[in-house]
Amino acid sequence: MSESAADEEKSRPRFHRAYSFGIVTAGFFLVSWIGQFVFQAIAVRNEAAQHGSPFSWADFYPQFLASTFENWQSEFLQLVWQAAGLMLFYFWGSSQSREGEERVEAKIDALLEDRGIDPSGMDRDVRARADGKGS
């Protein structure tokens, strides 16, 4: 293993730290889905007992899957659209995202000018460093 590969391996966070948000979210999802399963099974069992019929897994699973997909449709699709839609609009450069970037640039330029630094000179320096020409 080369030295740069070893350094990269050391600087990379461990799996649980790198994906902690996803792991916690998956845990919440599983706990809530198992809870839905258990409580819906109890409700279907009680309803079957009220009608004098035995509990049937064949009757339960279609109800469970229907309620699961109904919940996913009403909740997750809304959230997915909000996240994906906002990401697309930001990527496409909606007027709101451009306005925010322009305001931040104006504030940074004002701060640089206040300190006696030429913002256009700073842009040249940053570009030169990015191209590998600066020190």
DSSP file with accessible surface (Angstrom, degrees, kcal/mol):
  #  RESIDUE AA STRUCTURE BP1 BP2  ACC     N-H-->O    O-->H-N    N-H-->O    O-->H-N    TCO  KAPPA ALPHA  PHI   PSI    X-CA   Y-CA   Z-CA
    1    1 A M              0   0  185      0, 0.0     5,-0.0     0, 0.0     0, 0.0   0.000 360.0 360.0 360.0 131.2    0.0    0.0    0.0
    2    2 A S     >  -     0   0   67      1,-0.1     4,-2.2     4,-0.0     5,-0.2  -0.260 360.0-111.6 -72.4 164.3    1.4    3.4   -1.0
    3    3 A E  H  > S+     0   0  155      1,-0.2     4,-2.5     2,-0.2     5,-0.2   0.898 117.5  50.2 -64.5 -40.5    2.0    6.1    1.6
    4    4 A S  H  > S+     0   0   85      1,-0.2     4,-2.4     2,-0.2    -1,-0.2   0.891 110.5  50.2 -67.4 -36.1   -0.8    8.4    0.1
    5    5 A A  H  > S+     0   0   36      2,-0.2     4,-2.3     1,-0.2    -1,-0.2   0.896 111.1  49.4 -66.7 -38.0   -3.2    5.5    0.1
    6    6 A A  H  X S+     0   0   29     -4,-2.2     4,-2.1     2,-0.2    -2,-0.2   0.909 111.4  48.9 -66.8 -40.2   -2.4    4.8    3.8
    7    7 A D  H  X S+     0   0   83     -4,-2.5     4,-2.0     2,-0.2    -2,-0.2   0.902 111.4  49.8 -64.6 -40.6   -2.8    8.5    4.6
    8    8 A E  H  X S+     0   0  110     -4,-2.4     4,-1.3     1,-0.2    -2,-0.2   0.909 109.7  51.3 -64.1 -40.0   -6.2    8.5    2.8
    9    9 A E  H  < S+     0   0  106     -4,-2.3    -2,-0.2     1,-0.2    -1,-0.2   0.903 110.9  48.5 -63.2 -39.9   -7.2    5.4    4.7
   10   10 A K  H  < S+     0   0  171     -4,-2.1    -1,-0.2     1,-0.2    -2,-0.2   0.859 111.9  48.9 -68.5 -35.7   -6.3    7.0    8.1
   11   11 A S  H  < S+     0   0   94     -4,-2.0    -1,-0.2    -5,-0.2    -2,-0.2   0.681  89.9  96.2 -80.1 -17.3   -8.2   10.2    7.3
   12   12 A R  S  < S-     0   0  129     -4,-1.3     3,-0.1    -3,-0.2     6,-0.0  -0.570  80.7-119.8 -73.9 131.1  -11.3    8.4    6.2
   13   13 A P        -     0   0   76      0, 0.0    -1,-0.1     0, 0.0    -2,-0.1  -0.327  33.2 -95.5 -69.6 154.7  -13.9    8.2    9.0
   14   14 A R    >>  -     0   0  188      1,-0.1     4,-2.8     4,-0.0     3,-0.7  -0.254  39.8-103.4 -64.1 158.9  -15.0    4.8   10.3
   15   15 A F  H 3> S+     0   0  140      1,-0.3     4,-2.4     2,-0.2    -1,-0.1   0.901 119.4  50.5 -53.4 -49.6  -18.2    3.4    8.8
   16   16 A H  H 34 S+     0   0  112      1,-0.2    -1,-0.3     2,-0.2     7,-0.1   0.810 115.1  43.9 -65.4 -27.9  -20.4    4.2   11.8
   17   17 A R  H X4 S+     0   0  181     -3,-0.7     3,-0.7     2,-0.2     4,-0.2   0.878 114.3  48.6 -81.6 -38.5  -19.2    7.8   11.9
   18   18 A A  H 3< S+     0   0   49     -4,-2.8    -2,-0.2     1,-0.2     3,-0.2   0.854 126.0  27.7 -69.2 -33.3  -19.5    8.4    8.2
   19   19 A Y  T 3X S+     0   0  141     -4,-2.4     4,-2.5    -5,-0.3    -1,-0.2   0.028  80.6 123.0-118.1  27.2  -23.0    7.0    7.9
   20   20 A S  H <> S+     0   0   63     -3,-0.7     4,-2.7     1,-0.2     5,-0.3   0.881  74.7  52.2 -61.3 -39.8  -24.3    7.7   11.4
   21   21 A F  H  > S+     0   0  167     -4,-0.2     4,-2.6     1,-0.2    -1,-0.2   0.941 112.5  45.7 -62.7 -43.6  -27.3    9.7   10.2
   22   22 A G  H  > S+     0   0   42      2,-0.2     4,-2.7     1,-0.2    -2,-0.2   0.889 112.7  50.7 -65.3 -38.7  -28.3    6.9    7.8
   23   23 A I  H  X S+     0   0   78     -4,-2.5     4,-2.4     2,-0.2    -2,-0.2   0.934 112.6  45.4 -65.9 -45.2  -27.9    4.3   10.5
   24   24 A V  H  X S+     0   0   77     -4,-2.7     4,-2.7     2,-0.2     5,-0.2   0.927 113.8  49.8 -64.5 -42.6  -30.0    6.2   13.1
   25   25 A T  H  X S+     0   0   65     -4,-2.6     4,-2.6    -5,-0.3    -2,-0.2   0.924 110.8  49.1 -62.4 -44.0  -32.7    6.8   10.4
   26   26 A A  H  X S+     0   0   49     -4,-2.7     4,-2.8     2,-0.2    -1,-0.2   0.898 110.6  51.8 -62.4 -38.4  -32.7    3.1    9.4
   27   27 A G  H  X S+     0   0   31     -4,-2.4     4,-2.6     2,-0.2     5,-0.2   0.937 110.5  46.8 -63.3 -46.2  -33.0    2.2   13.1
   28   28 A F  H  X S+     0   0  146     -4,-2.7     4,-2.5     1,-0.2     5,-0.2   0.914 112.8  51.3 -60.2 -42.2  -36.0    4.6   13.6
   29   29 A F  H  X S+     0   0   58     -4,-2.6     4,-2.6    -5,-0.2     5,-0.2   0.950 111.6  45.6 -60.6 -49.6  -37.6    3.2   10.5
   30   30 A L  H  X S+     0   0   92     -4,-2.8     4,-2.7     2,-0.2     5,-0.2   0.915 113.1  49.6 -63.3 -42.5  -37.2   -0.4   11.6
   31   31 A V  H  X S+     0   0  107     -4,-2.6     4,-2.5     1,-0.2    -1,-0.2   0.939 114.3  44.9 -62.3 -43.5  -38.5    0.3   15.1
   32   32 A S  H  X S+     0   0   73     -4,-2.5     4,-2.5    -5,-0.2    -2,-0.2   0.896 113.8  49.4 -69.6 -36.2  -41.5    2.2   13.8
   33   33 A W  H  X S+     0   0   78     -4,-2.6     4,-2.4    -5,-0.2    -2,-0.2   0.918 112.1  47.7 -70.4 -39.3  -42.3   -0.5   11.1
   34   34 A I  H  X S+     0   0  105     -4,-2.7     4,-2.8    -5,-0.2    -2,-0.2   0.918 111.7  51.6 -65.1 -40.9  -42.0   -3.3   13.7
   35   35 A G  H  X S+     0   0   23     -4,-2.5     4,-2.7    -5,-0.2     5,-0.3   0.918 109.3  49.5 -61.0 -42.6  -44.3   -1.3   16.0
   36   36 A Q  H  X S+     0   0   41     -4,-2.5     4,-2.4     2,-0.2     5,-0.3   0.929 111.4  50.3 -60.8 -43.5  -46.8   -0.9   13.2
   37   37 A F  H  X S+     0   0   57     -4,-2.4     4,-2.2     2,-0.2    -2,-0.2   0.944 113.7  43.8 -59.1 -50.4  -46.7   -4.6   12.5
   38   38 A V  H  X S+     0   0   66     -4,-2.8     4,-2.3     2,-0.2    -2,-0.2   0.953 117.3  43.3 -63.9 -50.3  -47.3   -5.6   16.1
   39   39 A F  H  X S+     0   0  146     -4,-2.7     4,-2.2     1,-0.2    -1,-0.2   0.862 114.5  49.6 -70.4 -32.0  -50.0   -3.1   16.8
   40   40 A Q  H  X S+     0   0   39     -4,-2.4     4,-2.8    -5,-0.3     5,-0.2   0.897 109.4  52.6 -71.7 -35.7  -51.8   -3.7   13.6
   41   41 A A  H  X S+     0   0   16     -4,-2.2     4,-2.6    -5,-0.3    -2,-0.2   0.918 110.1  48.8 -63.0 -40.5  -51.6   -7.5   14.2
   42   42 A I  H  X S+     0   0   61     -4,-2.3     4,-2.7     2,-0.2    -2,-0.2   0.931 112.1  48.6 -63.8 -43.5  -53.2   -6.9   17.6
   43   43 A A  H  X S+     0   0   53     -4,-2.2     4,-2.4     2,-0.2    -2,-0.2   0.919 113.1  46.5 -64.4 -42.0  -56.0   -4.8   16.1
   44   44 A V  H  X S+     0   0   14     -4,-2.8     4,-2.6     2,-0.2    -1,-0.2   0.907 112.6  50.9 -67.5 -39.3  -56.7   -7.3   13.4
   45   45 A R  H  X S+     0   0  131     -4,-2.6     4,-2.4    -5,-0.2    -2,-0.2   0.935 111.9  46.8 -62.3 -44.5  -56.7  -10.2   16.0
   46   46 A N  H  X S+     0   0   74     -4,-2.7     4,-2.1     2,-0.2    -2,-0.2   0.899 112.2  50.2 -65.0 -39.9  -59.1   -8.2   18.2
   47   47 A E  H  X S+     0   0  106     -4,-2.4     4,-1.4     2,-0.2    -1,-0.2   0.912 110.5  49.4 -65.1 -40.6  -61.4   -7.4   15.2
   48   48 A A  H  <>S+     0   0   14     -4,-2.6     5,-2.8     1,-0.2     4,-0.3   0.910 110.2  51.4 -64.0 -40.3  -61.4  -11.1   14.2
   49   49 A A  H ><5S+     0   0   69     -4,-2.4     3,-1.1     1,-0.2    -1,-0.2   0.882 106.0  54.9 -65.2 -37.2  -62.3  -12.1   17.8
   50   50 A Q  H 3<5S+     0   0  161     -4,-2.1    -1,-0.2     1,-0.3    -2,-0.2   0.836 110.8  45.6 -64.1 -31.1  -65.2   -9.6   17.8
   51   51 A H  T 3<5S-     0   0  137     -4,-1.4    -1,-0.3    -3,-0.2    -2,-0.2   0.382 117.1-114.8 -92.5   2.3  -66.6  -11.2   14.7
   52   52 A G  T < 5S+     0   0   71     -3,-1.1    -3,-0.2     1,-0.3    -2,-0.1   0.714  76.4 120.0  74.7  21.7  -66.1  -14.7   16.1
   53   53 A S      < -     0   0   57     -5,-2.8    -1,-0.3    -6,-0.2    -2,-0.2  -0.838  65.3-105.5-116.6 156.7  -63.5  -15.7   13.5
   54   54 A P        -     0   0  112      0, 0.0     2,-0.2     0, 0.0    -1,-0.0  -0.391  40.8 -95.5 -77.5 157.1  -59.9  -16.8   14.1
   55   55 A F        -     0   0   62     -2,-0.1     2,-0.4     4,-0.0     3,-0.1  -0.493  42.4-162.7 -67.6 137.5  -56.9  -14.6   13.3
   56   56 A S    >>  -     0   0   39     -2,-0.2     4,-1.8     1,-0.1     3,-0.6  -0.983  22.4-156.3-130.2 123.9  -55.5  -15.3    9.8
   57   57 A W  H 3> S+     0   0  127     -2,-0.4     4,-2.6     1,-0.2    -1,-0.1   0.845  98.7  61.5 -62.6 -33.3  -52.1  -14.3    8.6
   58   58 A A  H 34 S+     0   0   74      1,-0.2    -1,-0.2     2,-0.2    -3,-0.0   0.825 109.5  41.0 -63.6 -30.7  -53.4  -14.5    5.0
   59   59 A D  H <> S+     0   0  102     -3,-0.6     4,-0.9     2,-0.1    -1,-0.2   0.789 115.1  52.8 -82.3 -31.4  -55.9  -11.8    5.9
   60   60 A F  H  X S+     0   0    0     -4,-1.8     4,-2.8     2,-0.2     5,-0.2   0.923  99.2  58.7 -71.8 -48.2  -53.4   -9.8    7.9
   61   61 A Y  H  X S+     0   0  111     -4,-2.6     4,-3.0     1,-0.2     5,-0.3   0.894 104.2  49.6 -57.0 -44.8  -50.6   -9.4    5.4
   62   62 A P  H  > S+     0   0   79      0, 0.0     4,-2.4     0, 0.0    -1,-0.2   0.922 114.1  47.0 -61.2 -38.3  -52.6   -7.6    2.7
   63   63 A Q  H  X S+     0   0   83     -4,-0.9     4,-2.5     2,-0.2    -2,-0.2   0.921 113.4  48.6 -65.6 -43.2  -53.9   -5.1    5.3
   64   64 A F  H  X S+     0   0   13     -4,-2.8     4,-2.4     2,-0.2    -1,-0.2   0.937 114.0  44.9 -63.1 -47.4  -50.4   -4.6    6.7
   65   65 A L  H  X S+     0   0   80     -4,-3.0     4,-2.7    -5,-0.2     5,-0.3   0.906 112.6  52.2 -65.2 -38.7  -48.8   -4.1    3.3
   66   66 A A  H  X S+     0   0   57     -4,-2.4     4,-2.2    -5,-0.3    -2,-0.2   0.935 112.6  44.3 -63.1 -44.3  -51.7   -1.8    2.2
   67   67 A S  H  X S+     0   0   26     -4,-2.5     4,-2.4     2,-0.2    -1,-0.2   0.880 112.3  53.8 -69.5 -34.8  -51.3    0.4    5.3
   68   68 A T  H  X S+     0   0    1     -4,-2.4     4,-2.6    -5,-0.2    -2,-0.2   0.958 112.4  42.5 -61.9 -50.6  -47.5    0.4    4.9
   69   69 A F  H  X S+     0   0  114     -4,-2.7     4,-2.6     1,-0.2    -2,-0.2   0.854 111.9  55.2 -68.1 -30.6  -47.6    1.6    1.3
   70   70 A E  H  X S+     0   0  129     -4,-2.2     4,-2.4    -5,-0.3    -1,-0.2   0.933 110.4  45.6 -65.4 -43.5  -50.3    4.1    2.2
   71   71 A N  H  X>S+     0   0   70     -4,-2.4     4,-2.6     2,-0.2     5,-0.5   0.920 113.6  49.3 -63.8 -44.6  -48.1    5.6    5.0
   72   72 A W  I  X>S+     0   0   77     -4,-2.6     5,-1.9     1,-0.2     4,-0.6   0.909 111.4  49.8 -62.0 -41.9  -45.1    5.6    2.6
   73   73 A Q  I  <5S+     0   0  131     -4,-2.6     5,-0.4     1,-0.2    -2,-0.2   0.947 116.0  41.0 -63.3 -45.5  -47.1    7.3   -0.1
   74   74 A S  I  <5S+     0   0   46     -4,-2.4    -2,-0.2    -5,-0.2    -1,-0.2   0.853 131.1  21.7 -74.4 -31.7  -48.5   10.0    2.2
   75   75 A E  I  X5S+     0   0  108     -4,-2.6     4,-2.0    -5,-0.2    -3,-0.2   0.906 124.6  39.0-101.4 -59.9  -45.2   10.7    4.2
   76   76 A F  I  X<S+     0   0   96     -4,-0.6     4,-3.3    -5,-0.5     5,-0.2   0.873 112.9  53.7 -68.9 -38.4  -42.1    9.6    2.3
   77   77 A L  H  ><S+     0   0  106     -5,-1.9     4,-2.5     2,-0.2    -1,-0.2   0.899 109.4  50.4 -64.3 -36.4  -43.1   10.7   -1.2
   78   78 A Q  H  > S+     0   0  107     -5,-0.4     4,-2.4    -6,-0.3    -2,-0.2   0.945 114.4  43.7 -62.2 -46.7  -43.9   14.2    0.2
   79   79 A L  H  X S+     0   0   96     -4,-2.0     4,-2.9     2,-0.2     5,-0.3   0.905 113.1  51.3 -66.8 -40.6  -40.5   14.3    1.8
   80   80 A V  H  X S+     0   0   88     -4,-3.3     4,-3.4     1,-0.2     5,-0.4   0.936 111.5  47.7 -62.2 -44.5  -38.7   12.9   -1.2
   81   81 A W  H  X S+     0   0  152     -4,-2.5     4,-3.1    -5,-0.2     5,-0.4   0.930 112.3  49.5 -63.2 -42.3  -40.3   15.4   -3.4
   82   82 A Q  H  X S+     0   0  107     -4,-2.4     4,-2.3    -5,-0.2     5,-0.2   0.954 117.7  39.5 -62.1 -46.4  -39.4   18.2   -1.1
   83   83 A A  H  X S+     0   0   64     -4,-2.9     4,-2.3     2,-0.2    -2,-0.2   0.958 122.4  40.6 -68.7 -49.0  -35.8   17.2   -0.8
   84   84 A A  H  X S+     0   0   32     -4,-3.4     4,-2.8    -5,-0.3     5,-0.2   0.915 116.8  49.9 -67.6 -41.0  -35.3   16.2   -4.5
   85   85 A G  H  X S+     0   0    3     -4,-3.1     4,-2.7    -5,-0.4     5,-0.2   0.936 112.3  46.3 -63.9 -45.0  -37.3   19.2   -5.7
   86   86 A L  H  X S+     0   0  125     -4,-2.3     4,-2.5    -5,-0.4    -1,-0.2   0.910 112.7  51.0 -63.5 -39.5  -35.4   21.6   -3.7
   87   87 A M  H  X S+     0   0  125     -4,-2.3     4,-2.8    -5,-0.2    -2,-0.2   0.933 111.8  47.2 -63.7 -43.3  -32.1   20.0   -4.7
   88   88 A L  H  X S+     0   0   69     -4,-2.8     4,-3.0     2,-0.2     5,-0.2   0.927 112.7  48.2 -63.6 -45.8  -33.1   20.2   -8.4
   89   89 A F  H  X>S+     0   0   96     -4,-2.7     5,-2.1     2,-0.2     4,-0.8   0.897 113.4  47.8 -63.9 -37.6  -34.2   23.8   -8.1
   90   90 A Y  H ><5S+     0   0  137     -4,-2.5     3,-0.5    -5,-0.2    -2,-0.2   0.934 113.4  48.0 -66.2 -43.3  -31.0   24.7   -6.3
   91   91 A F  H 3<5S+     0   0  160     -4,-2.8    -2,-0.2     1,-0.2    -1,-0.2   0.903 111.1  50.0 -63.7 -41.8  -28.9   22.8   -8.9
   92   92 A W  H 3<5S-     0   0  168     -4,-3.0    -1,-0.2    -5,-0.2    -2,-0.2   0.653 118.9-114.5 -71.7 -15.5  -30.8   24.5  -11.8
   93   93 A G  T <<5 -     0   0   17     -4,-0.8    -3,-0.2    -3,-0.5    -2,-0.1   0.962  36.6-160.9  83.1  57.1  -30.1   27.9  -10.1
   94   94 A S     >< -     0   0   32     -5,-2.1     4,-2.4     1,-0.1     5,-0.3  -0.195  35.0-101.7 -62.4 164.2  -33.6   29.1   -9.1
   95   95 A S  H  > S+     0   0   67      1,-0.2     4,-2.2     2,-0.2     5,-0.2   0.870 122.2  54.7 -59.6 -33.9  -33.9   32.8   -8.4
   96   96 A Q  H  > S+     0   0  134      2,-0.2     4,-1.8     1,-0.2    -1,-0.2   0.920 109.5  45.2 -67.8 -41.8  -33.8   32.1   -4.7
   97   97 A S  H  > S+     0   0   13      2,-0.2     4,-1.9     1,-0.2    -2,-0.2   0.905 114.4  48.2 -71.5 -38.1  -30.5   30.2   -4.8
   98   98 A R  H  X S+     0   0  123     -4,-2.4     4,-2.7     2,-0.2     5,-0.2   0.920 109.4  53.8 -65.5 -40.9  -28.8   32.7   -7.0
   99   99 A E  H  X S+     0   0  110     -4,-2.2     4,-2.3    -5,-0.3    -2,-0.2   0.922 108.4  49.6 -59.6 -42.0  -30.0   35.5   -4.8
  100  100 A G  H  X S+     0   0   33     -4,-1.8     4,-2.2     1,-0.2    -1,-0.2   0.923 111.8  47.3 -64.3 -43.5  -28.5   33.9   -1.8
  101  101 A E  H  X S+     0   0   96     -4,-1.9     4,-2.6     1,-0.2    -1,-0.2   0.910 111.8  50.7 -65.0 -40.9  -25.1   33.3   -3.4
  102  102 A E  H  X S+     0   0  126     -4,-2.7     4,-2.5     1,-0.2    -1,-0.2   0.896 109.9  50.4 -64.8 -38.6  -25.0   36.9   -4.7
  103  103 A R  H  X S+     0   0  141     -4,-2.3     4,-2.3    -5,-0.2    -1,-0.2   0.917 111.3  48.0 -65.0 -42.7  -25.8   38.2   -1.2
  104  104 A V  H  X S+     0   0   82     -4,-2.2     4,-2.6     2,-0.2     5,-0.2   0.935 112.2  49.3 -64.2 -44.5  -23.0   36.1    0.3
  105  105 A E  H  X S+     0   0  104     -4,-2.6     4,-2.8     1,-0.2    -2,-0.2   0.918 111.1  50.2 -60.0 -42.8  -20.5   37.2   -2.4
  106  106 A A  H  X S+     0   0   58     -4,-2.5     4,-2.4     1,-0.2    -1,-0.2   0.904 111.1  48.7 -63.9 -39.9  -21.5   40.9   -1.8
  107  107 A K  H  X S+     0   0  120     -4,-2.3     4,-2.4     2,-0.2    -1,-0.2   0.922 112.3  47.7 -66.2 -42.8  -21.0   40.5    2.0
  108  108 A I  H  X S+     0   0   78     -4,-2.6     4,-2.7     2,-0.2    -2,-0.2   0.932 112.1  50.0 -63.9 -44.0  -17.6   38.9    1.5
  109  109 A D  H  X S+     0   0   49     -4,-2.8     4,-2.8     1,-0.2     5,-0.2   0.914 110.4  50.5 -60.0 -41.6  -16.5   41.6   -0.9
  110  110 A A  H  X S+     0   0   55     -4,-2.4     4,-2.3     1,-0.2    -1,-0.2   0.909 110.8  48.8 -64.2 -40.4  -17.7   44.3    1.5
  111  111 A L  H  X S+     0   0  104     -4,-2.4     4,-1.3     2,-0.2    -2,-0.2   0.909 112.1  48.6 -65.4 -41.8  -15.7   42.7    4.3
  112  112 A L  H  <>S+     0   0   31     -4,-2.7     5,-3.0     2,-0.2     3,-0.4   0.933 112.3  48.0 -63.2 -45.7  -12.6   42.4    2.1
  113  113 A E  H ><5S+     0   0  126     -4,-2.8     3,-1.6     1,-0.2    -2,-0.2   0.884 107.2  57.0 -62.6 -37.0  -12.9   46.0    1.0
  114  114 A D  H 3<5S+     0   0  123     -4,-2.3    -1,-0.2     1,-0.3    -2,-0.2   0.830 108.1  47.7 -62.1 -31.3  -13.4   47.1    4.7
  115  115 A R  T 3<5S-     0   0  183     -4,-1.3    -1,-0.3    -3,-0.4    -2,-0.2   0.344 123.8-106.1 -90.2   3.0  -10.0   45.4    5.4
  116  116 A G  T < 5S+     0   0   70     -3,-1.6     2,-0.4     1,-0.3    -3,-0.2   0.752  76.1 135.7  80.6  23.6   -8.4   47.1    2.5
  117  117 A I      < -     0   0   71     -5,-3.0    -1,-0.3    -6,-0.1    -2,-0.2  -0.907  57.0-125.9-108.2 134.2   -8.2   44.0    0.3
  118  118 A D     >  -     0   0   90     -2,-0.4     4,-1.9     1,-0.2     3,-0.2  -0.670  14.6-153.8 -78.6 115.4   -9.2   44.1   -3.4
  119  119 A P  H  > S+     0   0   10      0, 0.0     4,-2.1     0, 0.0    -1,-0.2   0.869  93.9  53.4 -60.4 -36.0  -11.8   41.4   -4.0
  120  120 A S  H  > S+     0   0   57      1,-0.2     4,-1.8     2,-0.2     5,-0.1   0.888 108.2  50.4 -68.8 -35.0  -10.9   41.0   -7.7
  121  121 A G  H  > S+     0   0   11     -3,-0.2     4,-2.2     2,-0.2    -1,-0.2   0.881 108.0  53.7 -65.4 -37.0   -7.3   40.5   -6.7
  122  122 A M  H  X S+     0   0   60     -4,-1.9     4,-2.5     2,-0.2    -2,-0.2   0.909 105.3  53.9 -63.8 -40.4   -8.4   37.8   -4.2
  123  123 A D  H  X S+     0   0   66     -4,-2.1     4,-2.5     1,-0.2    -1,-0.2   0.913 108.4  49.2 -59.9 -43.2  -10.4   36.1   -7.0
  124  124 A R  H  X S+     0   0  148     -4,-1.8     4,-2.5     1,-0.2    -1,-0.2   0.921 111.3  49.5 -63.1 -42.2   -7.2   35.9   -9.1
  125  125 A D  H  X S+     0   0   89     -4,-2.2     4,-2.3     2,-0.2    -2,-0.2   0.914 111.4  48.6 -63.1 -42.6   -5.2   34.5   -6.2
  126  126 A V  H  X S+     0   0   81     -4,-2.5     4,-2.2     1,-0.2    -1,-0.2   0.923 112.5  48.1 -65.1 -44.1   -7.8   31.8   -5.5
  127  127 A R  H  X S+     0   0  153     -4,-2.5     4,-1.9    -5,-0.2    -1,-0.2   0.910 111.0  51.1 -62.6 -40.9   -8.0   30.8   -9.2
  128  128 A A  H  <>S+     0   0   32     -4,-2.5     5,-2.5     1,-0.2     6,-1.0   0.914 111.2  47.4 -64.3 -41.7   -4.2   30.6   -9.4
  129  129 A R  H ><5S+     0   0  159     -4,-2.3     3,-0.9     4,-0.2    -1,-0.2   0.888 110.2  52.5 -66.0 -38.1   -4.0   28.4   -6.3
  130  130 A A  H 3<5S+     0   0   84     -4,-2.2    -1,-0.2     1,-0.2    -2,-0.2   0.856 108.8  50.4 -66.0 -33.5   -6.8   26.2   -7.6
  131  131 A D  T 3<5S-     0   0  110     -4,-1.9    -1,-0.2    -5,-0.2    -2,-0.2   0.502 118.1-114.2 -81.1  -6.6   -4.8   25.8  -10.9
  132  132 A G  T < 5S+     0   0   63     -3,-0.9    -3,-0.2    -4,-0.4    -2,-0.1   0.617  88.6 111.4  85.7  12.5   -1.7   24.9   -8.9
  133  133 A K      < +     0   0  169     -5,-2.5    -4,-0.2    -6,-0.2    -5,-0.1   0.683  60.4  75.9 -91.8 -18.9    0.2   28.0   -9.9
  134  134 A G              0   0   37     -6,-1.0    -8,-0.0     1,-0.1    -9,-0.0  -0.300 360.0 360.0 -88.1 174.5    0.3   29.6   -6.5
  135  135 A S              0   0  150     -2,-0.1    -1,-0.1     0, 0.0    -2,-0.1  -0.477 360.0 360.0 -88.2 360.0    2.4   28.8   -3.6
